[in-house]
C-alpha cells in the first residue's frame, strides 16, 4: 500500500509551509506529497523546493483562471505515482496531527476499499510558527501556548459563522458518504472521474460525496486522524453565495428533493 498526499493551493505560502512541516513531523514517513498549485505567484514553487530534502515531494502548477479546486485536486491525482493505492487530500491550511499517517495507514490496510474521512478541527486565530510546531505541537493544537497570540473575541465571532470545532463523534464509524475533502483518504479505484470540474465554486466535495455513494463506496469517519484548520480571513458573503450555487447544481444533477 502506498499513500500520495495531494495538496491543492493558491496564494497560501505561509500556511502551506506549516502544512508541509506537519507532514515532516509525522511518526511515519513512507508517503509522497504532490502540491497542486492553481496559479500562485507568491513563491509557492520555491517553498516546495525547500522541502525536497525532507519529503518526497512533487510540484504541479497551472495558470490561474478562477477558483478551480476540483481541477487542481484532479491534476494532483494524475501527477501522483501510478503505484499509489490511496490519495490523501489535504487542504493547504490544514495541519495533520503527528500520528495521522500511522492511523491512516493502519485503517487503509484494514479497510483497503473504504474512503476514510478524518476530523476537521478549527484552531483559533493565532500566529503559528515553525518553532511552535517543532517544539510544542501538542500544546499548540490545544491553543495553550502562552507566546502564541490568540484573539478569542474574534474566534467567538468567527465560530458563529462556521462549523463546530469537532465534527465527528469519539468513535470510528461508518457513514453514507464522505464529503470533507480537506482531510480525506480515497482508494485510487474510486477516482476514475475524480472531482466534478464543472463546479467552480465551493462545496465540490459535497458533489463528490454523492458521486461515490452512487459508485457504492463505503465511507468511514476516524476521529484519530485530525486535521487542524488554520483560521484565516473568509469572504463570508462570497462563500455563502458560492456554496448556494453548488447546492443548486448538486440538486439538479442528482434530481434531489428540496
C-alpha positions in Angstrom: 0.0 0.0 0.0 1.3 3.4 -1.0 -0.1 6.8 0.0 0.2 10.0 -2.0 -0.9 13.3 -0.4 -2.5 15.8 -2.8 -2.5 19.4 -1.5 -4.4 21.9 -3.7 -3.2 25.5 -3.1 -3.4 29.1 -4.2 -1.5 32.0 -2.7 -1.1 30.3 0.7 2.7 30.3 1.0 2.8 30.8 4.8 0.0 28.3 5.7 1.4 25.8 3.2 4.8 25.9 4.9 3.2 24.8 8.1 1.2 22.1 6.4 4.3 20.6 4.8 6.2 20.9 8.2 3.4 18.9 9.8 4.0 16.2 7.3 7.7 16.2 8.1 6.8 15.7 11.7 4.7 12.6 11.1 5.7 9.4 13.1 5.6 7.5 9.8 7.3 8.9 6.7 6.6 6.4 3.8 4.5 8.7 1.6 4.8 11.1 -1.3 3.4 14.7 -1.5 2.1 16.5 -4.5 1.5 20.2 -4.2 -1.0 21.1 -7.0 -0.9 24.9 -7.5 -3.8 26.8 -9.0 -1.6 29.6 -10.3 0.1 31.1 -7.2 2.6 33.9 -7.6 3.7 34.1 -4.0 6.8 31.9 -4.1 5.0 28.6 -3.6 7.3 26.8 -6.0 10.4 27.9 -4.2 8.8 26.8 -0.9 8.1 23.4 -2.2 11.7 23.1 -3.5 12.9 23.9 0.0 11.3 20.8 1.3 12.8 18.4 -1.2 15.4 17.2 1.2 12.8 16.3 3.8 9.9 15.0 1.8 9.3 13.0 -1.3 7.6 15.9 -3.0 6.3 17.0 -6.5 5.0 20.3 -7.7 2.4 21.0 -10.4 1.4 24.5 -11.5 -1.3 25.6 -13.9 -2.4 29.2 -14.8 -4.8 31.0 -12.5 -8.2 31.1 -14.3 -10.5 31.4 -11.3 -11.5 29.2 -8.4 -10.8 25.6 -9.8 -10.1 23.4 -6.8 -11.8 20.4 -8.4 -9.4 20.6 -11.4 -6.4 21.2 -9.0 -7.2 18.1 -7.0 -7.6 16.0 -10.1 -4.4 17.3 -11.6 -2.6 16.4 -8.4 -4.0 12.9 -8.6 -2.8 12.5 -12.1 0.7 13.6 -11.1 0.8 11.1 -8.2 2.9 7.9 -8.6 0.9 5.3 -10.5 1.6 2.7 -7.8 -0.1 4.8 -5.2 -3.1 2.9 -3.9 -4.6 5.8 -1.9 -4.8 9.5 -2.4 -4.9 11.6 0.7 -6.4 15.0 0.0 -5.3 17.7 2.5 -6.1 21.4 2.1 -3.3 23.9 2.2 -4.5 25.3 5.5 -4.9 22.0 7.4 -2.2 20.6 9.7 -2.3 16.9 10.5 -1.7 15.6 13.9 1.6 13.7 14.3 0.0 10.2 14.3 -2.3 10.9 11.4 -0.3 8.9 8.8 0.2 6.0 11.2 -3.5 5.8 12.0 -4.5 6.3 8.3 -2.2 3.6 7.1 -3.4 1.1 9.6 -7.0 1.8 8.7 -6.3 1.6 5.0 -4.7 -1.7 5.4 -7.7 -3.0 7.4 -10.3 -1.4 5.1 -8.5 -1.2 1.7 -11.6 -0.3 -0.3 -13.1 2.2 2.1 -12.9 6.0 1.9 -11.7 7.5 5.1 -12.6 10.9 6.3 -10.7 12.3 9.2 -11.7 15.0 11.7 -11.6 18.7 10.7 -11.0 20.8 13.8 -10.6 24.5 13.9 -7.6 26.2 15.5 -8.4 29.6 16.9 -6.9 32.6 15.0 -3.3 32.6 16.2 0.2 33.3 15.0 1.7 29.9 14.5 5.4 29.5 13.8 7.6 26.6 12.7 9.2 26.6 16.1 5.8 26.3 17.8 5.1 23.1 15.8 8.5 21.6 16.3 8.9 22.2 20.0 5.4 22.1 21.4 3.0 20.7 18.8 0.5 19.1 21.3 0.1 22.3 23.3 -0.2 24.3 20.1 -3.2 22.2 18.9 -4.9 22.8 22.2 -4.4 26.5 21.9 -2.4 26.6 25.2 0.9 28.2 24.1 1.4 31.4 26.1 3.6 33.0 23.4 1.2 32.5 20.6 -1.2 35.4 20.3 -4.8 34.3 20.3 -7.8 36.6 19.7 -10.6 34.8 21.5 -13.2 37.5 20.9 -12.6 37.3 17.2 -12.7 33.5 17.5 -16.1 33.6 19.1 -17.5 35.7 16.3 -15.8 33.5 13.7 -17.2 30.3 15.1 -20.8 31.6 14.8 -20.4 31.5 11.1 -18.7 28.2 10.8 -19.0 24.5 11.7 -18.4 23.2 15.2 -14.8 22.5 16.2 -15.3 18.8 16.3 -17.5 17.4 13.6 -17.5 13.7 14.5 -18.2 11.5 17.5 -15.4 9.8 19.5 -15.5 6.5 17.7 -14.6 5.4 14.2 -17.9 4.9 12.4 -19.4 4.2 9.0 -21.5 6.7 7.1 -23.3 7.0 3.8 -20.8 9.4 2.2 -17.6 11.3 3.0 -17.6 14.9 2.0 -14.8 16.8 3.8 -12.0 16.8 1.2 -9.8 18.9 3.4 -8.8 15.6 5.2 -9.9 12.7 3.0 -8.2 9.4 2.1 -9.6 7.9 -1.1 -8.6 4.5 -2.6 -7.5 5.2 -6.2 -10.1 2.9 -7.7 -12.8 5.5 -6.8 -11.0 8.4 -8.5 -11.6 7.4 -12.2 -13.7 10.5 -12.6 -12.4 12.4 -9.6 -14.0 15.7 -8.6 -16.5 17.4 -10.9 -14.6 20.0 -12.8 -17.8 21.7 -13.9 -18.0 23.1 -10.3 -16.0 26.3 -10.0 -17.4 27.2 -6.6 -17.1 25.9 -3.0 -18.8 22.7 -2.0 -17.3 20.4 -4.7 -16.7 17.8 -2.0 -20.4 17.7 -1.4 -20.9 16.6 -5.0 -18.1 14.1 -4.7 -19.9 12.6 -1.7 -23.0 11.9 -3.9 -20.8 10.6 -6.7 -19.0 8.0 -4.5 -22.3 7.0 -3.0 -23.6 6.2 -6.5 -20.5 4.1 -7.1 -21.2 2.1 -3.9 -18.1 3.1 -2.0 -18.1 2.7 1.8 -17.0 5.6 3.9 -15.5 5.7 7.4 -15.0 8.6 9.7 -12.0 8.3 12.0 -11.6 10.8 14.9 -7.9 9.9 15.4 -6.9 11.3 12.1 -7.1 15.0 12.9 -6.8 18.0 10.5 -6.3 21.3 12.4 -7.7 24.0 10.2 -5.8 27.3 10.4 -8.3 30.1 10.8 -8.0 32.8 8.2 -10.0 35.6 6.6 -13.0 34.3 4.7 -15.3 36.4 2.5 -18.4 35.0 4.0 -20.8 36.7 1.5 -18.9 35.2 -1.4 -18.6 31.8 0.3 -22.3 31.7 1.1 -23.3 32.6 -2.5 -20.7 30.1 -3.9 -22.0 27.2 -1.8 -25.6 28.0 -2.7 -24.6 27.8 -6.4 -23.0 24.4 -5.8 -26.0 23.1 -3.8 -28.3 24.1 -6.7 -26.0 22.3 -9.2 -26.0 19.1 -7.0 -29.8 19.2 -6.5 -30.3 19.4 -10.3 -27.6 16.9 -11.2 -28.8 14.2 -8.9 -32.5 15.1 -9.1 -32.7 15.6 -5.3 -35.8 16.7 -3.5 -35.5 20.1 -1.8 
